[in-house]
Amino acid sequence: METVAFITCVNDKSLYDKCCGYIHVLDKTGFAFEMVSVANNYSLPAAYNEGMRKSKAKYKIYLHQDTFILDANFLHHIDNIFKINPGIGMIGVMGGRHLSIEKNPMLVWDCRESWGAIFHFVHQRADQGLNPMGVYDWVHFIDGCIMVTQYDIPWREDILQGFHFYDLSQSLEFWKRGYAVVVPRQETPWVAHMATSGVTYPDYGRLRQRFIQEYNQFLIPPEPKARTSLLTYKGKLYRFKI
């Protein structure tokens, strides 16, 4: 039996209750699960580190309080992907490849290639990128509405004390340690998100600069002819600058 922890930073109980309602109707056959809520209004990486320390679960699902899991077989899907390839460190439902420093606001959606799918409750529509041909495909970054891990890697609260860039940062932290970051093939979106805006906090500019300073080597610079930065995984090179 695999163990699963749903870890959420909570500052709105009504939203969190709705999030939990979707979790409770998932098919959990073969899984033992726990709910880990962390009250934190200043730093999502700090909240997630606290949640990670509280749980010994093999699979940790970090999700926003306004993220709702729609696919009843979600746990079986992620378990299957992790078991297919133990070198996969983290799974998201929406991701991207190749992010330019020139892009503003520098979200997953700003990558040159968008992969995966997610349903937006507010707009009542699905955002869909490329759909993997197989069970999954690799991306450089995943969106932070839901991030599923099978290995514990600390969140970079030392450089990102706020609510932006933690998802891009954590994606690169997994790659730096040799673990792949992937999105699954979805015939319909597995997850819905209720967020209304991508940039909502006044410290966005400061965090953006901190992120660029820390991870500049993995981003596409504004120069038309950039040197290439590569990561190797399972003998295959993954290009971060093109």
C-alpha positions, 0 to 999 in steps of 0.5 A: 500500500502506497502512502499519500499526503495532500499538502496545502497552504490554507488561508481560506477555509471555505475554499479548502473545504471544497478542495477536500471534498474533491479529494475525499471522492477519489478512488483510494483503493491501495492507498493510505492518505493524510491531509496536511494543512499549513496556515501561512500567509507570507511564504508558500515555500516555507509552508510546503517545507513545513508540510513536507516535514510533517509527513512521511508519505512516499507521494506528496501532493502539493496543491492550492486550496483552490485546486480541485482534482476532477479525475477519480483515478488520479492517484492510480495515474500518478502511481503508474507513472512513478512506477514506470520510471523511478527516475521521475521526481515530480509530476504536474498537469500543466508545464512548459519547455524553454522560458525566456528572461524577456518574458513578463510575467514569466509564468509556465504559460510563457514557455515557448512550448506548453504541455498538458491541460487544466480546467479554469473554473472562473473562465469555464474553459480548459487551457490545453497545450501539447498532449504527450504521445505516450503516458507522459513527457518531460518539461522544464517547468510545471505549474504550481496549482498541483505538484506531485513528488515521490522524493523529498527535495527542500523548497527554496524558502531561502530565496523565495519568501512569497507566492511566486516562482516557487513552482519554476524553482522546484522544477529546476531543483528536481532537474539539478538532482537528476530527477525528471519533471513530467506532465501526463497524457490527459484526454480531459483535464485531471484538475481544475483551478479557480485562480483569477489572476497569475500575478497578485502579490506586491513582491512579485518584482523582487521575487522575479529578480531573485529567481533570475539571479539563482537560475539564470543559467537555465533560462533563455537570455534576450540575446539572439545567439545564446550558449546552450545549457544542458542537463543530462538525465538517463543519458539523454541531454535536455536543452534549456537554452535554444 
